[in-house]
Amino acid sequence: MIVEFAGYAGFDFVRIDVSHNGFDPPTIINMIRAAELCDVAPMVRVDNDPFMINSVLEAGALGVYVPDVSTAEKAKGPRNTGHLFMAIRTDLFVSAEEFRERMDTLIQRVHDRPKAAGFSEILVVGEPESRMEAQRRKNGIPYSTGEFASLLEEAAKAGIAPPPLLR
């Protein structure tokens, strides 16, 4: 809930610290998604681990902070870790309508390709996230058992009743 509070309070970004807590990957992903839904940029503090850096970037983190990179040797740690974000003004080349038509055609061609064994569909970039967003907007953002227990504990420490959803 802290991520949501930061977003609704008008902060520009929230730093999710993965290095100093026991957040499991689903919780980290939920926090990144919550940040996106609350219009606050998710920045993630991670250890110098290429797998974790890639994981949080793929989950939607807009940036990572890797502490204790104080020597050239430590800076060489994460390799082959990168993402490319590109913005193109397509209206300089084709009309918005033509661009949409071309993209719809491309997506349909991808969807129509033969599926690999064991798969029922082929998704394009953004489709899993769009589905998850629709589900979360409808049903809310799930919290892990640990997060839920922590919120109840903090409410008890503060001497206040937890919100009805947490009871």
N, C-alpha and C positions, 0 to 999 in steps of 0.2 A: 504494500500500500504506500510505502514511502515514495516510490517512483511516481505514482499517481498524484500524491500530494505535491511533489516538485513540479509536475506538469501543470496542475491546476493552480498552483501558486504563481505561475508565470515565469519559472526559471527557464533559461535557454537550453541547458543541458543537465543531465544527471550522470554522475559517475558511479557505475556499478562495480564494486570491488570484488573480484573473483579470487584474488590472491589471499585474502585474510578471512575467509569464511568457508562454510561448508555447503555453499550453494551447489546443487546438482544441476546438470545441463538443462533439464526441463524448467527448473526455476529460473535459470539465467535467461533462457529463451522467453519465458513468460514476462520477465522484467523488461527485456528489450521490447517485446510487443506492447506491453503496458505503456512504455515511454512513447512509442509511436502513436498509440491511440490517444495519448494525452498531449500530443504535440510538443514533446520535449526530446531533444537529441540524446540518444543513449551512447555514452562513452564508457568503455569497459577497461578496468585495470586488470591486467593478466600477468602471469609469470612469463618468463622468457621461453615459451613453449609454442613452437610453430602450429601444432595441432589445435591448441586452445585459441591462438590468435585467429587462425582460419575459421574455427568454429563460431566464434562470436561475430566475426565479420560476415560470415554466411548467414547468421541468424538475424543480421540487420543492424549491428552496432555501427555507428557512424565514425567511430575512431577507437583506437586502443592506446593505452598508456602502459608501457612496459618499464617497471621500476628497476633500479640497480643495473643500468647499462652504463657502467662507469669506465669501462676499458674497451679497447678495440676488439679484444677477444670476446668479450661478452656481447658486443654489438653484432658479432658474426653469427650468433646463435640462430635466430629465426631466418631461415632461407626458404626461397621459393614460397614466400608468404606474401601474397599481394592480391589486390582486387583492382579492377579498372571501373571507374564510374565515368560515363561520358554523356554529355548533353549536346544534342544536335538540333539546330533550328531547321526542322524538316520543311517549314513553310518557305524557306529560301530555294527549295528544289521542286517541291510539288505542293499542291493545295492540301489542306488538312483533310478534306474528304477523300482525295486520292490516296493519301498516306494511310488513312484508316482502312480503306478498301484493300490496299496492298498488304497491310498487316493482318487483316482478317483472312485474306487468301493464304498467307504464309502460315498462320496458326492452323487453319483448316487442313492444309497440306501436312503439317506436322502431326495433327491428330489422326489423319487418315493413314499414316504409315503403319505397316504391319507391327504388331506388338511383340515384344520379346516373350519367351515362355514364362508364364507365371504372372504376367502383367495384363491388366484389363484396360489400361489407358496410357496415353502419353501426355504429359503436362508440359506447358511452356513456362518460361520464367514468369513468376508472379502469380500463377494460378494456385499453387498450394497456399501461398500467403493470403491471397484474396479469399479463399475458402475459409482459412483460419480466422481471418478478420470478421467475415460474416457470422461465423459460429460464435466468436467471442462477443460481438456486438449483440447477438441474440441472447446468449447464455451467460455472459460475463467471463472474466479471466479467472481460470481456476488457480487455486493456491494449493501448494503441497501441504501435507499433514504437518510438517515442521513449521512452515510459515503460519499456518492456522493456529497451532499451539502457541507459537511465539506471540501472536497478536492477543490471544486470550490472556497469556501471562502478563503482558505489558498493561493490558486494561486492568487486571487485578492489582498490579503494583500501583497503578495510578488511582485506584479506588473508584473506578468508573465502570459502568456496565458496558459490555461490548455492544456494538451495533447489532440489531436484530439478525442480520445475515450471518453473524459469527456465533450466535447462540446455538 
